[in-house]
Amino acid sequence: MESALSPQHDERIASAIKKFFTHIIPMLVVMLIINQIDRANIGFIKAELRTDAGIGAAAFGLGAGLFFIGYALFEVPSNLMMKRFGARVWLTRIMITWGGVVVLTGFVTSPIQFYLLRFLLGVAEAGFFPGVLFYFRQWVPNAWRGRATAMVLSATAGAFLFSGPITGAILMMHNFLGIAGWKWVLFLEGGASVLVGILAAWVLVSRPADARWLSDAEKQALVQQLDSEEAQRDALNRAPGKMSLLRNRSLLFFCAIFFTMTMTGYTLVFWLPQIIQRIQGFSSFGIGILTAVPWLCAIIAINLLSRFSDRHRDRLDKALGVAMLVAACGTFMATLGSPWFGFLAMIVACIGSKVSATFFWPMPQGELPASIVAPGIALVNSVGNLGGFFAPTVFGYLEMKTGSTTGGLYALTSVSLLTGLWLLLRRTPSPPSPPSLDPMENQHVRQSTH
């Protein structure tokens, strides 16, 4: 064990992680950006679907919701398959199949077909994001996991910078080769998913032991560190076995918090376009640029604060509470004052919402024991994404009853506000284990800041 604490050991781990960030993270970022674009493109072709396929507003809303139902039902089984087959097989399988479903959506001619394909898209995509997080658990020690998570969260936010311009440009291909523009959107963006999925099969490496670009010493040091952290987590788990998934209090806590975060995030998605549209004097292109600004600011904040989550893992719940309060206050202030004031407030809300995810995801990655980590992360993401079905339902109901979006906005924002206050005020029990960063991890963090 003395060798585990040697400077050479730490240097080898730092070198291995740097190579992982260089060889693997860029591909994951591209995959996540395409994933978000494929999720968002349906919103850009809503009018065309109504005209060409007879899919009205009610049918469109139901289809959008069915995606989340399929996603939630198959999230946990998908992550269990990820644990069995590894990232190289399973993440690429997910991407290729969801791309295929997106392409097939270009052939819909009725609401029934639309419902079926949206549900199948949720099934196909299930497990992708939690699979990436579980992938980090197999590769990245605690001292670097916050930064790795920040990179993929930056990708999901960065997708908003590209989705509008890319989809808008493809829509301009209307009637090229006699094919409608909305069909080109689905054919090209779905096809891109399939091609990138095939390419990813050559890039992703499931385990450190399989990486040709790591030296034997780097492999040994990294595996030793990951095994040590795994053993420490498992030693704190009093209920091993599969059934502990249903008894783990931390897991229930993570599910509840992420459900709240997701509702807040979708509230933000609903409200931001309305704020932008109230600003006068901008062309459609100018409005698109303004829409990207809050997400760009969020990306900057994510990366600036990612090191905090690595250095202060024992305070992540308090930091998460602050971030959720920032998101709630920013969203609330967006209803006040001029459109420009509302726009600035939405920048604050976007930062709070995305930074919340940066503080949140290292918690289940670092705390759940090995026996339940794969299905556990999937369950958290699955339950949380049901907020994507719940939030628009509540939002639409309150808008119908009150005649305004403000009531729905206040109702959903208040949930985030109360959750943030609870996280800040609750007493955190003292852990029955050594400090969150042992001497070796402290050394890793210091080296990784250079």
N, C-alpha and C positions, 0 to 999 in steps of 0.2 A: 504493500500500500504506500510505501514511501515514494515509489516511482510515480504514483498517481499525483503526488503533490509537487513533483519536480518542475522546474521551469521548462524543461524540455517537453514534458507532458502537456503543459498549458499551451506552449507554442504550437505543438502539433494539432491540438484541438482548434485553436484560432485559425491556423492555416487550412484545416479541413473545412471549417465553416465558411471561410472566405471563398474557397473553391466551390462549395455548395451554392453560395449566393451568386457566384459568377456563372456556373453551369446550369443551374436548375431554376432559380428564381425568375430570370427573364422569360422562360417558357411558361411558367405558371402565371405570370403577369399577363402575357398575351392571351392565354386561355381564359382568364377571368374577365378580361376586357371584352372578348368575344361573347362570353357567357352573358354579360350584362347587356350587350347590344342586342343579342337574340331575345332576351327577355323584354327589352323596351320597344323593339321594332313594331310590335303589334299595335302599340298606341299611335304610331305615325300613319297607319293604314286603316284606321277605323272607318273613315268615310268611304273609302274604296271597297271595303268588305261589305258595307251596307248596300252599296250600289250594285256590285257585281255578284255577290253571294247571298244577298237578302238577310244579312246578319245585322239586326237592329241594335239599339242601345241596350235593351234588356238581355238579348242573347249574347251580346259582346261582354256585358258585365258578368253573366253566368260563366261564360267560357274563361274569362280572366280568373274567376274564383276557382274553377275546377283545376286549373294549373296547380294552385296551392294545395288542394286536396290530394291530388296524385303525388305531389312532392312530399307532403307530410306522411302519407301512408307508407312510402317506400324508402324514407330517409334512413331509418335504423337498419333494415336489411341490407341496404346498399353499402353502408359503412362496415358492416360485418363482412361483406364480400371484399371490401377494400383491404381489411385486415388479413383476409385469407389469400388474396391473389396479388396484393401489392399495388403501388401507385402506377407502375408502368403499364400494367394490364387494365386496372379498373378505371383510373381517371381518363385514360384514352378511350376506353369503351364508352364511358358516360358521354364524352364529348362527341364521338362519332355518331352515337345513336340520337342524341338530342339534335345534332345538325341534320340528320336524316328526317326527323319529325318536322323540323322547321321547313325543309324543302317540300315535304308532302303537304304542309299547310297551304302552299301555293296552289294546290289543286282543289281546294274546298269549293263546294257549290251549294252548301246548305248549312243551317245552324247545327244539325245533328253531327255532321262531319267535323265542324268546328269544335263542338264540345268534346268529341272523342279525341281529336288531335291535341287539344290543349291539355286534357287529362294525361294523355300519353307523353306529352312534353314534360309535365311534372314528374311522371314516373321515370322517364329517361334521365332527367337532370338530377334526380334525387341523389344525395350523397356527394355531390361535387365539392361544394364549399367545405362541409365538415371533413370530407376526405382530404382536402388540402391541409386542413388544420391537423388531422391525425398524421398526415405525412410529415409535418414538422415535428410531431412528437417522436417519430422514428428517426429523425435526423438531427434536430437542433436542440442543444442543451438549454436549460432554463435561462442562462445568462444572455442568450441571443434571441430567444423566442419572441420577445416583444417586437424587436426590429423586423424579424421575418414576417410576423403577422401584420405589422404596419405596412410592409411592402405590398402584400396582397390586398389589404384594405384600400390602399392608395389606388390599386388597379380598379377596384369596384367603383370608387369615386371618379377615377379618371375616365371610366367608360362614358360618363355623362358629358365629357368634353368632346367625345367622338361620335356618339350615337346620332345626334341630331344632324350634323353636317354630312356624315356618311350616308345615313338613310335618306336624307333630303336629296343628295346628289343622285342616288340610285333611282329615286322616284322620278327624276327628270328623264330617265330612260323609257318613259311611257311610250308604248307602241313600237319600240325598237324590236325588230323581227316579229312584229305583230303581237307582242306580249305586253300585258298591262304592267305599269310601273310597280304596283304593289306585289305582283308576282315576282318581278325582278328582285325586289327587296328580300323576299323569302328565299328565292333560289340562290342568290349570291351570298347572302349572310349565312344561310344554312350550309351552303356548300363550303364556305370558308371554315366553318366549324369542323366539317368532316376532314378537310385537308390538314388543318392544324392538329387535329386529333391523331391523324396518321403520323405526322411529323413528330408529335410528342412521344410516340412510342419509341422513337430512336433517341430521344433526349433524356427522358425521365429515368431515374435509377431508384429502384424500390428501397434498397438498404445500403448503408455505407460499405458493407463487405463486397458489394457488387460494383462499386465505382472504380473504373479503370483510372480515373484522374486523381485518385488518392493513393499516396504511398502506403505501404504496409504499416509503417509506424503511425501514420495519421489515422488509418482505419482502426488500429488497436486502441489508440488513445481516445478516439471519439466513441467507440463502442463501449469502452470501459466507463467513460463518464456517463453515457446514457443509461447503462445498466445500473450504475451506482445511484443515479437519481430515481430510476424505476424502483429499485429496492427500498429506497427511503420512503417513497410514496406508499408502496404496498405495506410497509411495516406499520403505517398509521391507519390502515384500513382494517376495521374490525369485522367486516362482513364480506369475505371473499366469495366468489362465485357469481354466476349470472344473475341470480335473484337479487343480488345487492343493487342492481340497477333500479329496482323498485323501492329500495329501502334507503338509498343514499340521500341524506338531507341536503348535502351540498348540491347534488344534481337537481333536486327540486327547487332549490334557491336559484340556480343558474337558469332553469327553465322559466321561472316567473320573471326574473329580471330581463331576460332577453325578449320575452313576449312583450313586455312594456316598451323596451327599446324599439322593437319593430313597429309597434303602433305609432310611436313618435316619429319614426323615420318615414312611414307612409303618410302621416299627416303633413310632413314637410314636403313630400313629393306632390301632394295635392295642392298645397297652398302656394308654393313657389311660382308656378306658371301664372297664377292669378295676380300675384304681386307684380311680376314683370310686365304683364299685359296692361297694367294701369299706368305705366310710364309712357309718356307721349313723346313723339318726335323720333322714333327709331324704326328702321326698316325691319323686315323679317330677319335678315342676317344680323342686324344689330341686336335684336331681341335674343337671338341664339347665342351671341357672344356674352350678353349680360347673364343669361341663364348659366353659362359655364363658370362665371366668376366665383360664386359661392363654393362650388365644388373644387375649384383650383385652390382657394384659400383653405378648404378643409384638408386637401392633400398636403399642403405645406405644414399645417398644424399637426397632422398625423405623424409626419416624419420628424418634426421637431420634438414631439413629446414621446416618441417611441422608446427612447432610452430611459425615460422615467419608469416605464413599466418593467424594464429589466432590472433597474437598480432598486426599486421600492416595491417589490411584489407583495410585501406585507401590508401595503397601504392602497392596494389597487381598488378595494371596495369604496374607500373614501374618495379617491380620485374619480372613480366612476360616478359617485353621487354628485360631485361638483360638475362633471361634464354633462350629466343629465339635467341638472338645474340650469346650466348655460343654454342647452338646447330648448328647454321649456320656456325660459325667459325670452330668448330670442324669437321663438315662434309667437309668443304672446305679444311682444312689442311690435311685431310685424303688422298687427291689426290696428296700430295707432299711428297717427300722424300722416305725413305725405307718402306718396308711393316711393320716393327715394329713401325716406326714413325706413319704410317697410323693407326695401331692398337691402339696406345695410343691416337691419335686424335679422334678415334671413341668412346673411353671411354668418352672423353669430350663431344662428340656429344650426346651420350646416356644420360648422366647426364643432359645436357641442355634440351633435348626433354622431358624426364620424369618429371623433376622439373617444366617445363612449365605447364604441366597438373596439378601439385600440386598447383601452384599459380592460375591457370585459374578456376578450377571448383568451388572453394568457392565463386567466384564472382557471377555467375548466381544463385547459391543456396541461397546466402545471399541477393541479390538485387532485384530479380524478385518478384512482388507482388503475393499474394496468388491466385488471379483470373486466373493467367496464368502460375504459376510456373511448374505445371505438364506437360502441353503441351509445355511450353517454353523450359525446359531442354531437352525434347525429340526432339524438333525442332533443337536445337543447335547441339545435338549429331547426328541427322539425316543429316543435311546439312554438318557437319564436316566430317562424314563418307563417303560422296560422294567424298571427297578427296582421299579415297581408290580406287575409280573408276577412278578419273581424273588423279591422279599422275602416275599410271603405263601406262596410255594411252599416256601422254606427254613424259614420260621417254622412252617408246618404240619407239615413233615416232622420237624423236631426235636421238636415237641410230641408227635407220634405216637410217636417213638422214646423220648423221655424221660418222657412223661406229664406234662410241665409246660411252661408257656410261658417259664419262666425261661431254659432253654437256648437257645431261639431268640432271645430278647431279648439275651442276652450275645453270641451269635455275630454278630448284625447290628450291635450297638453297637460291637463290637471293630473292625469294618471302618472305622467313622467315626473311632474313636479313633486308629487307625494312620494314616489319611489326614490327620487334623489334625496329628499329630506330624510327618509327612513334610513337610507344607506349612510348618511352623514351622522345621524343621531344614534344609531344602534350601537350597542356595546359588542365589540368583537372579542370572543373568548380567547384567552391566551393559548397558543398552540402547545401541545404536550411534546414538542419536538425541538430540535436545535433551531437557531435562527434560520430565516428563509434563505439566507446566503451563507453557506459555510465558507471557510477560508479559501478552498479551491475555487468556488464560484466567484468569490470576490476578486480573486486573481484573474479569472476569466473575464469578468466585466471590465476590470481595469485595462486588460490587454485589448478587448474588443472596442474600446473607445478611441484607439489610436488609428 
